[in-house]
């Protein structure tokens, strides 16, 4: 599933190329998670602004309103100078004077939704429950400690919920908890302030490293240039069940939390 690093890498790979373009055509394929919310022809003639990101959503501003995009579980956006024939899994085409922006999504859990603004309409509804951005100054140890104190769940599940901090998806939560030395089963409200400080730093550094490596490609992800991510090749615990910990040599363990696989070192990570 594309997470924050993959979405940000995607944004960076096409935002400068489409900014200032004029929409010349819109094509809808099979229905996605939510309807577009406007007539496709209403977008024709509008000018595209500077694309931004909030959590795992991309916001593409237009002359009137904008498009909120989500890659779902298996989606990817590609921006191409020429418009190739659309395939079975190509469900949204935004043709512009600078090229074609296409959403490809085999599972169709992704979405492209028109909204009058980021703080109104469907965008407000979808974004209002999101936590702080991991690179914002507001995300620090004090904030994380106070937020975790209000939960009585495993710390990894608190990170995955997305209403405390966005972007700590499964692979990145596993890696951040490893680097912070925290057992993923630790109950969130028992985490001390110093450990919360270490975890906040680990989340930010893990996501920054993922961005530098183009995100993670476990199955489907490609950026708008068609390039795969490489973070998974440097994972310390994720996907390494039974292999020796790269720090202490203890075999990495796997368990299931919230229907997601969790990988951790039982020696380096303590409750």
Long-range contacts (C-beta under 8 A, 24 or more apart in sequence): 1-72, 1-73, 1-74, 1-169, 1-170, 2-56, 2-71, 2-72, 2-75, 2-76, 2-215, 2-221, 3-56, 3-167, 3-169, 3-170, 3-171, 3-172, 3-215, 3-216, 4-53, 4-55, 4-56, 4-134, 4-166, 4-167, 4-169, 4-172, 4-207, 5-167, 5-172, 5-207, 5-210, 5-211, 5-215, 5-216, 5-229, 5-231, 6-71, 6-215, 6-216, 6-221, 6-223, 6-229, 7-53, 7-56, 7-57, 7-58, 7-71, 8-53, 8-211, 8-215, 9-211, 9-214, 9-215, 9-223, 9-229, 10-58, 10-71, 10-76, 10-77, 10-223, 10-224, 11-51, 11-52, 11-53, 11-58, 12-223, 13-79, 13-223, 13-224, 13-225, 13-227, 14-51, 14-77, 14-79, 14-101, 14-224, 15-50, 15-51, 17-79, 17-98, 17-99, 18-48, 18-51, 18-60, 18-79, 18-96, 18-98, 18-99, 18-101, 19-48, 19-49, 19-50, 19-51, 20-47, 20-48, 20-98, 21-47, 21-48, 21-96, 21-97, 21-98, 21-99, 22-46, 22-47, 22-48, 22-96, 22-97, 23-47, 23-48, 23-62, 23-94, 23-95, 23-96, 24-95, 24-96, 24-97, 25-93, 25-95, 26-92, 26-93, 26-94, 26-95, 27-86, 27-92, 27-93, 27-95, 28-91, 28-92, 29-86, 29-89, 29-90, 29-91, 29-92, 29-93, 30-91, 30-108, 31-91, 31-108, 32-72, 32-91, 32-92, 32-103, 32-105, 32-108, 32-109, 32-110, 32-111, 32-112, 33-70, 33-72, 33-108, 33-109, 33-110, 33-111, 34-111, 34-113, 34-122, 35-113, 36-112, 36-113, 36-114, 37-113, 37-114, 37-115, 37-121, 37-122, 38-65, 38-114, 42-114, 43-67, 43-94, 43-114, 48-96, 54-118, 54-127, 54-130, 54-133, 54-166, 55-127, 55-130, 55-133, 55-162, 55-166, 55-167, 56-166, 56-167, 57-126, 57-127, 59-118, 59-123, 60-94, 60-101, 64-116, 65-114, 65-115, 65-116, 65-117, 65-121, 66-114, 66-115, 66-117, 66-118, 66-123, 67-94, 67-112, 67-113, 67-114, 67-115, 68-111, 68-112, 68-113, 68-114, 68-115, 68-122, 68-123, 68-126, 68-127, 69-103, 69-110, 69-111, 69-112, 69-113, 70-110, 70-111, 71-103, 71-105, 71-110, 72-105, 72-107, 72-108, 72-109, 72-110, 72-111, 73-107, 73-109, 73-110, 74-105, 74-106, 74-107, 74-109, 74-110, 74-219, 74-220, 75-103, 75-104, 75-105, 75-107, 75-109, 75-110, 75-220, 76-103, 76-104, 76-105, 76-220, 76-221, 76-222, 76-223, 77-101, 77-102, 77-103, 77-104, 77-224, 78-102, 78-104, 78-222, 78-224, 78-225, 78-226, 79-224, 79-225, 101-224, 106-220, 129-162, 129-163, 130-162, 130-163, 130-166, 131-161, 131-162, 131-163, 131-164, 131-165, 131-166, 132-164, 132-165, 132-166, 133-165, 133-166, 133-167, 134-165, 134-166, 134-167, 134-168, 134-203, 134-204, 134-207, 135-204, 135-207, 135-208, 139-165, 139-200, 139-203, 139-204, 140-197, 140-200, 141-193, 141-194, 141-196, 141-197, 141-198, 141-199, 141-200, 141-201, 142-193, 142-196, 143-200, 144-196, 144-197, 144-199, 144-200, 145-191, 145-192, 145-193, 145-196, 145-197, 148-188, 148-189, 148-191, 148-196, 149-188, 149-189, 150-189, 151-188, 151-189, 152-187, 152-188, 152-189, 153-187, 153-188, 154-184, 154-185, 154-186, 154-187, 154-188, 154-257, 155-182, 155-184, 155-185, 155-186, 155-187, 155-188, 155-191, 155-199, 156-184, 156-185, 156-257, 156-262, 157-188, 157-257, 157-258, 158-188, 159-203, 160-258, 160-260, 165-203, 167-203, 167-207, 168-203, 168-207, 170-238, 170-260, 170-261, 170-262, 171-216, 171-218, 171-231, 171-232, 171-235, 171-238, 172-203, 172-206, 172-207, 172-210, 173-203, 174-235, 174-237, 174-238, 174-262, 174-263, 174-264, 175-202, 175-206, 175-235, 175-236, 175-237, 175-238, 176-202, 176-203, 176-205, 176-206, 177-202, 177-264, 177-269, 178-236, 178-237, 178-264, 178-265, 178-268, 178-269, 179-205, 179-206, 179-236, 181-268, 181-269, 181-270, 182-269, 182-270, 183-264, 183-266, 183-269, 183-270, 183-271, 184-255, 184-257, 184-262, 184-264, 184-269, 185-255, 185-257, 185-271, 186-271, 209-234, 237-263, 237-264, 237-265, 238-263, 239-263
